[in-house]
Amino acid sequence: MEVSLQRLATINGVMEIDCHLSDQDFLKFSRLIYDVAGIKLEPVKKTMLDSRLRRRLRAVDCPSFTEYFKYVVSPEGQERELVLMLDAVSTNKTDFFRESKHFDLLTNRVLPELVKRKRAGIFQQVRVWSAGCSTGEEPYTLAMVMDEFCATGNNIDYSILATDLSTDVLAKARLAIYEDYKIEPVPTTYRYKYLWRGEGSRRGFHRVAPRLRRKVNFQRLNFMDEQFAIDNPMDIIFCRNVIIYFDRQTQIELFRKFYRQLAPGGYLFIGHSESLQGIETKMRRMAPTVFQKK
């Protein structure tokens, strides 16, 4: 990678970037991020982008944002750095049992209806997709809820696909290790049943039980891919608090893809701060932020 000569400062062995993200460079990066990942960055996000990209400049010893952009769009950069840059700029916020009413609805209405429908024909596996899974709290919550549903006499088979754009959060999700404060939203009975308390050097952490980890398959997926690389139709899709980072046209295209990926009669859950209002859809609204494919 070629770099221009710029004044650099080194403090305790860490390279300091002696420049700031210019308006021109912000436009270049924001367009690239939008084209590749569909994430819309408004000008007010310039300071945030400066801070997050700065980490990557240090990681690859690049002295300026201009040179870093040239590297990212080069053949070598697209192969080695582009994914890491997207990791750096992605926002990942999640919790166990976040928006808990969704899981109540899942247990009391959605799963009973799905099981009844599937048992009317040749029974198949219930397939669930956590789209935008971040560090794994949502798919593991889904696994707990599904396992509890099975324990009440509903002997069904299920699988959970969990995807995210960021390779960094997916690595953390696969480890399934969480600080004690992270598991506070988990009901006490679930903690004893599904979370293992760390001891010794691992004190202060919990890990998701192996039987639940085996039910969740993590993989990287970019919503902007022309087609999702998912073989089977999904019965349930959770895509919550993700579309708020996309513009309206990107949201429309994404919901069309979700519709195609859903099995007939399948369900889509979106975040309580999100809406399909103004978007033409063939799905019927069965509850606030919950939709069913007709």
Phi, psi and omega in degrees: 000127178273140178228149177277156180284124178221159179286124180243147174241140180239123179239120182053037176081003180256127181289130177259135181274115185267056178197170178234159179291115180284164176301321181294316178292324177301317179298318180297311182292319182295323177293318179298313181297321178294315182295322185274318189241353179078004181278124182265118179252114177282161181306332180294347180269007184300314181297318177299315181295320177305311183296316184286322178290330181304324178298320181287325176301317178295319184297326182254012178055047179253129189276351183210156178293325180298314180291325178295319178299317179301320179294314183300321183271357176286161178305318179294317181294321178296329180279321189254328193248333187303314180297320180292325176296317178296323174303317184293326186265350181287144175260125184232103179232124181202165178210159169294140177053036176292136185053064192299336180299332177298322182284330172296315180296322179300314183288317190272339185229308187293308182296316176301320179293319180296315181296317179299316181293319183289323180288343177290337177243214175277121187295137178232167179292142173277120184253128183238140179235121171263100186265114187087054191280347181054228186274012167103355183299320181294307181297327178288327172298315177301320180295319177299313181296316179296318181294320177295321178297318178296324184290344181270019177104359178264088185280082181242162174255143180214158174219151181234123172263130180235122184232154175203160177285329188270123176290331181295311181290329178295323177297319178293322180296320180295326178294324177061034178249129186225142175298154184305321182293336180290331185267004181304325179289349183284127178306146186304316181298325179289324180300312182295329186273324191241353183236132180262128180281133178284149179233161179063235181293344180261010178298140183096001180230156171234152175234141179295138182300146183304323184295331175280321179300325180291340182275349185247126177251115181265137174206154180280138178211135176256121181301339183277353174302141184303321176225142176289135179276061181235121188288316190256147174294150183258141175277328182221131174237125170257114173227087190244135178058038178244315187290348179296343180268001182249154173281174189298317182296320178295321177299316181300313180297321181294318180293328175296320178293318178298320179300315179295328183280339180285141171289155176306130183082004181286168188239141176241127176251128175240171184288156182293342177268005185247165184206150172260009182300130180087356178255122179292124183218151177267006180268146178263144179278117181256346177191164178305124179065019175230130185228151181236136176287127183292000000 
